[in-house]
Every structure is written in structure tokens, then in C-alpha cells.
Amino acid sequence: MSKEMLALQGKALAIAKELKKAREKVNKSQRDVSIFLGYGSPQFVSNWERAVALPPLKDLKKLCKFLNTDFYFFAQRIVEYKRDETVYNTRRDVGLC
């Protein structure tokens, strides 16, 4: 695995860890979060907390309000991750990594 991919995974894991920490700090379950956001299953939240996926930006403000945490903290990290992921995928697709 390349250093770039490892760095991406590290960023995703850091976001996941902070999301879980924020949820636990306000004593909410994954189900509580999923119901609040209108998702059919807590699996979505579980995926975020395991860095399988990231929360969609369209729901991030509502999520942060529910978790009583800083929207800009998470928005900045998610946007940075998406930018780095796009760069990595582009470099991979043209054979640069």
C-alpha cells in the first residue's frame, strides 16, 4: 500500500474517531443519530465511525448540532480528505502512483 493511501486512511480514521467521541460525549447511540438524521439504519453511523464512509456534507451541520460539536472542525477535515482522495485517485488513474 502506498504512503499516499496510508495517509488517506489515517485521515479517515481520525475523522471517524472524533465522530465517535463526539457521539459518546453527548451519550447518544448510533441509532439515536440515525433516527435524528432520518436514516433507516444505524449502520450508516457505524460506517462513519469505522471510516468505511464519511457523513455526507449535506447532513453535517445537522449532525454537528445534534452532537453539540463544531461543524467547522468536521467540515474542514472532510473537505481536506475529499480533496486528497481526488488527487490520489487522479494520480492513480493516470499512472503516477
N, C-alpha and C positions, 0 to 999 in steps of 0.2 A: 504494500500500500504506500502511495506517495506521501511525502511530507505535507503537500497541499491538502490531500484528502484527510489526513490525520488532524490537521489544523481545523478543517471544516467540522469534523466530528467533535473536536474539542469545544468549538463554539456552540454547537447544537446541544451538547451535554451540559454546558454551563447555563444556557438558557433554560433547559429542562429542570436542572437542579434549583434554579431560582424560582421557577414557576411552582414547583412542588413546595418549596419553602414558604412562599407567599400563601399558598392554599392552606398549608398546615398551620401557619401563624394565625389565620382567622378561623381555624377549627372547622373547615368545610371539607366535605367529602368530594371525591371526583364526581359522584352522582349529583351532588348539590350544584356543582359548577355546570355540569352538562344540562341539567334542568333549567338553570338560570339563563343559559345561552340558547336554549331551545333545541339542543341536540337530542337525538333519540337514544343515545347510549353513552355511558361514562367512558367507553373505550376511546373516544376522541381525546379526552383529557389524559387518559393513561398513555396514549401515544405521544402526547406533548411532553409528558413527564419522563418518558423513556427516550426522548429525542428521535422517535420514529417519524414524527411530523412536528411542525410548528403551528401555533394557533394562527388562523387567518387574520391578517391585519384588519379586516372589516369588523372583526369581533373583539379586537384587542382592547379598545377603550372601555367597552362594557365589562370585559373580563377584569381589567385592572381596577375598575371602580368596585366591582364585586369583591375583589381580593384586597381592597384598600391598599393598593400599591401603585408605584409610579409608572404611569403609561409611557413616559419618555424613555425610562430605563429600558423597558422591554422593546419598545418600537425601534430605538436605536440599534439594539443588538440584533433584532430580527432583520432589519433592513441591511445591516452590515453582513449578516450571514447570507441573505439572498444575493447581495452583490457579489460576495466572494464565491458563492456557489455558481453563479452565472459565469464569472470569469473562469473558474475551474472547468466547467462544462464546455465552454467555448474553446479553451486551450486544448482540452482533451479531444474535442471533435475535429480540430484542425491538426492534430498530431503533435502538439507541443509538449504534452506530458504523458 
